[in-house]
Amino acid sequence: QVQLVESGGGLVQPGGSLRLSCVASGVSFSINTMRWYRQAPGKERELVARIIGGGSTSYGDFVKGRFTISRDSAKNTVYLQMNNLKPEDTAVYYCNANVYKASIGSFETWGQGTPVSVSS
């Protein structure tokens, strides 16, 4: 069992900031790539940011320059720092990871999401 638990979402004003966290836990496993996705009501899920095991990062064009993904391997945690939030950033944000476990192989796991609402 490998669990991802997100936290840090909430209601903020336009131009405000939030820091999302995602903690991975479970029996012996390793994680390479971790990602943040988001899904707004009535819209398709979209990739927000990605961080590879070696530390390389990438972002969706719609958030590049405002969001920063980072990780703390010792704490099994990935973060998403979101600055200059806009109403169109309103969505449920999900943590996603590619996990490897010797007894199973590679698999993908998701958190349950943390909602972010940006409005006055």
C-alpha atoms as one frame of an Amber mdcrd trajectory, in Angstrom:
protein
   0.000   0.000   0.000   1.331   3.391  -1.048  -0.709   6.410  -0.101  -0.502
  10.010  -1.269  -2.142  12.628   0.924  -2.455  16.243  -0.214  -2.969  19.258
   1.996  -2.722  23.038   1.873  -5.664  23.949  -0.317  -8.204  26.570   0.608
  -9.858  29.839  -0.340  -7.604  32.732  -1.330  -7.974  36.109  -3.003  -6.685
  36.767  -6.518  -2.980  37.500  -6.329  -2.590  35.441  -3.193  -0.426  32.402
  -2.562  -0.797  28.838  -1.352   1.637  26.023  -0.722   0.338  22.536  -1.380
   1.974  19.471   0.135   1.788  15.804  -0.793   3.166  13.150   1.539   3.812
   9.589   0.382   3.711   6.732   2.860   3.541   2.955   2.909   5.611  -0.198
   2.797   9.031  -0.164   1.137   8.816   1.593  -2.214  10.592   4.092  -4.391
   9.273   7.049  -6.344  10.734   8.530  -9.473   8.419  11.088 -11.041   5.879
  13.080  -9.072   3.278  15.379 -10.566   0.569  17.833  -9.704  -2.630  17.787
 -11.731  -5.735  19.871 -11.407  -9.319  19.526 -12.490 -11.815  22.368 -12.553
 -15.578  21.761 -12.597 -16.699  20.730 -16.062 -13.158  20.600 -17.424 -10.617
  17.914 -18.198  -7.807  17.097 -15.820  -4.615  18.906 -16.767  -0.978  18.605
 -15.812   0.253  21.476 -13.660   3.831  20.512 -12.824   6.214  17.592 -12.870
   9.421  16.755 -11.022  11.655  13.844 -12.005  13.807  11.837  -9.583  16.938
  13.651 -10.652  15.322  16.978  -9.836  14.362  18.262 -13.283  11.071  20.135
 -13.373   8.536  21.115 -15.985   5.281  23.070 -15.963   2.129  23.586 -17.900
   2.255  26.770 -19.950  -0.713  28.215 -18.107   1.111  28.248 -14.738   4.761
  28.586 -15.694   6.390  31.475 -13.862   3.850  31.469 -11.037   4.090  27.935
  -9.631   7.112  26.027  -8.359   7.314  22.298  -7.697   9.902  20.930  -5.276
  10.551  17.828  -3.225  12.042  16.718   0.075  13.092  13.089  -0.305  13.849
  12.679   3.402  10.232  13.556   4.196   8.737  11.745   1.189   7.041  14.987
   0.311   6.465  17.033  -2.815   5.328  20.653  -2.728   3.627  23.064  -5.067
   4.194  26.723  -4.278   1.525  28.763  -6.038   1.933  32.521  -6.331  -0.144
  35.207  -8.020  -3.181  32.970  -8.053  -5.947  33.728 -10.519  -9.640  32.792
 -10.509  -8.971  30.367 -13.356  -6.655  28.426 -11.031  -9.699  27.294  -9.079
  -9.741  23.493  -9.160  -9.117  20.365  -7.177  -5.385  19.700  -7.166  -4.183
  16.105  -7.212  -0.814  14.598  -6.431   0.337  11.802  -8.722   3.405   9.576
  -8.611   5.098   6.789 -10.517   5.936   4.206  -7.869   8.147   1.136  -7.972
   7.854  -1.793  -5.603  10.009  -4.879  -6.175   7.199  -7.342  -5.505   4.815
  -5.628  -7.919   6.764  -3.529 -10.355   5.873  -0.048 -11.490   2.482   1.486
 -10.919   0.770   4.837 -10.699  -0.934   6.192  -7.612  -3.067   9.255  -6.865
  -4.036  11.290  -3.869  -7.633  12.242  -3.180  -7.060  15.897  -3.972  -7.132
  19.214  -2.169  -9.464  21.983  -3.358  -8.222  25.449  -4.247 -10.646  28.322
  -4.703  -9.504  31.751  -5.876 -12.054  34.537  -5.564 -12.705  37.901  -3.956
